[in-house]
Amino acid sequence: MISSGMIDSMNIRKRLGGLVLAGVFALTATVVAVGPAHAGSNGQQLLLINNSGTNDSFLLKGTDYNGNPVQTCVNTDGRWETWFSNWWFKGSLTYFTYTAYNCYGTPSNWGAVVNIPTSSSNDWQAITDNSSSYGGNQQIDFFDNLHKANSIRISGYNQYDQNVSGCWATPGWETPVNGWWWQTPVTLTTYTSSNCSGSSNGVYTPERVGNPNNAWFGFADS
């Protein structure tokens, strides 16, 4: 058993310098020029997480920072993550995933709904397809969309079928738990403290962790 008090103080990966300019193929009839917001003060850009590894496009339906309805298709080319920059969403967002390019055919995920905050301490919101196949082991990349976690505890089975638990400080929006490999079932608990002490403020059970085709499983708390 690995000590539950273990704290991994890893730094958040700085990958914004490698933003992917995703392809846009479908818009609503009314196209609004989407200009920059400031520090997430009027909508957020989206990080699309392709946990399944089989989805090649995301269809996004929501509201832009001006309050106008927008719809767009983003090709992910099968990448695990796609940084969809310079489009700012807020409020209710419905998204569908497709195994084909250009959001063609029947969705593999039917209309998941998330809420994108108008104001945030950063410019990004992660959304995941959460439809990963399983049977292997993955590392977990945690996204604190709610900005309420200062530490997380992950408990579950590792690649050796051992029941283990660890605590990691989460000083920012993204915390990759590098070097720890998990398989379903997994429980992720968030805390306001920096060392998983005191009462928790969220308990989650990510589904189907262990896609043998991806090293990472992305999980967001909203």
N, C-alpha and C positions, 0 to 999 in steps of 0.2 A: 504494500500500500504506500503510495506516495503521500507525503505530508500534505494535509489540507491547508496548512498555513503558508505553503510555498508562494512567494510573490514573485512574479516575473515582471520586471520593470522595463520591458522592451519599449522601444520608441515606436510611434506610429509611422508607418511607411509614408514617405513623401513622394506620391506618384502623380501629383497633379501636373508635373512638367511633361508627362507623357499622355496628355489627354487624347482620347480618340475622337475624331470628328466623325460622328456616325452618319450614315446615309439616311436621308429623309425622302420618303416616297409618296406619302399621302397626307394631304392637308384638308381642312374644312374649306368650304367655299369662301369664307371670309378669312383672309390671311393677314395676320397682324405682325408687323415688324417687332421682333422681340429684342429689346435692348438690354444692356446690363443693369442688374440691380446692384446694391451695395451691401456686402457682408450678409447676404441672405435676409435683407430687411423687407423684401416684397416678393417672396417666392423663392423656390429652390431649383437648382439643376439636379438631374437624376443620374445616379449610378445604377446601371442595370446589371444584375447578377444572374448569370445563366447556370444555376446549380445543376440542372439536368444534363448540360453539355450537349443537348440535342436541339435546342431552340436556336433558330437563325434570325428571328426577328421578334420585336415587341410592338404591339399596337397600343398607343397611349391616347386616352380620351380624358380631357380635363379642362382646367381653366388656366389661362396665362396670367401674368402679373398685372395685366390691365383689366382682368375680370372677363375676358372674352373666351368663349368656348373654342378649344383647339383639339385637333386630332392629327396624329402623325404616326408613321411607321418607321421604326428604327431597326436597321439591319445590324446584327451582332456578329455575323460571320462565324458563329459557333464559339466565339470567345467567352471565357468565364466572366469577364467584366467589360462593360462598355461605358465610358464616361461620356454622357450625352450633354455636351456643354452648350451654353448660349441660348438655351430654351429654359424659361423660368416658369414653373408651375406652382400653383397654390390651391388649397382646398381639396375637394374630393377628386381623386384620380382613379380611373378604372383602366386596368391593363390586361391585355390578352397576349399569349405567347404562341408562336408558330414554329413548326419544324422546317418551314420553307421560307425563302427570302420574300421580301416585299409584303409580308403578312398575307400570303396567298393560301387559300384552302381553309381547312377546318382548324380552329385554335386547339392547341394542346392544353391550354389553361383557359378556363372560361371566366373572364370578368372578375378578377380579384380587385378589391377596392381598398385603397389606402388613403390616408389624409396627409396632405403636404402642408406643413405650417407656413404661414405668411412670413413669420419672422423666425430666425434661427441664428445661432452663434457661428454657423459656417454656411457655405453656399450649396451644400449637397444633401441629398436624401437618397438612401439606398433602397431599392426595391428588388425582391428576389422572386424567382419562379417557384422555389421550394418544391420542385417535383423531381428531385434527384432519384435515380435508381440507387440501390445499395447492395452491399455484399462485400465491400472493401472497407477502407479506412481513410479518413480525411482530417486535415487540420481545419480549425474553425476560425473564420474572420468575423469578428463581432462589430456591428455598426450601431452606435448609440443614437438612433434617430430621435429619441425622446429627450436626449441630453439630461438623463437622470441617473446614470450609472457612473460611479467612481471606482468600482471594482466589480468583477464577475467571478463566480465560482462555476466551474463546469465539472459535472460528475457523470460517470458512465463507464463504458467498456473501451479499453484501448485495443491496439492491434494484436495484443497477446491474450485477449479475452480476460484481462484483469480489470476488476472494478476499482477505478481510481478517481481521484478528485484533486483539483488544483484551484488556486486563487490568483487572479491577475489584476493589477491596477489598470484602470482604463482612463488615462488622463485626457483623452480626446475622443473625437467622433469614431475613429476606426482603431480597432485593436486586433491585430493578427496574432493568434496563439500559435506561434511557430514551434515546430518540433514535437507537438503533442498530437497524436493520431487517434481519432475517435470513430466509433461505429454505433449505430442505433441499438438501444435507446440511450439518449443523452438528455440530461437536465441542465439548463443554464439559468443561474440565479443572479440578479443584479442587486447591488448595495449602494447606499449613499456614502458609506465609508470607503476608504482607499485600501482596506485589507480584509474585506468580507466579514467584518465584525458587525454586531448589532442586527437590527431587523432588516429583512430584505424589502425591496420595493418592486420586485418583479420576478416571476418564475415562469420559465418557458421550456417547452419540450420540442426542439427542432425535429422535423420529420425527415426520415430517410437519410440520415447522415451516413456516408460511406460509399459514395459513388466511386467505383474503381477507375473511372476515366478522368477524374479531376482530383488534384492534390488538395484543393480548398473547398470548403463549404461556407458560403456566406450567409450570415444570419443577422437580421435587423430586428430591433425590439418594437417595431411598429410596422 
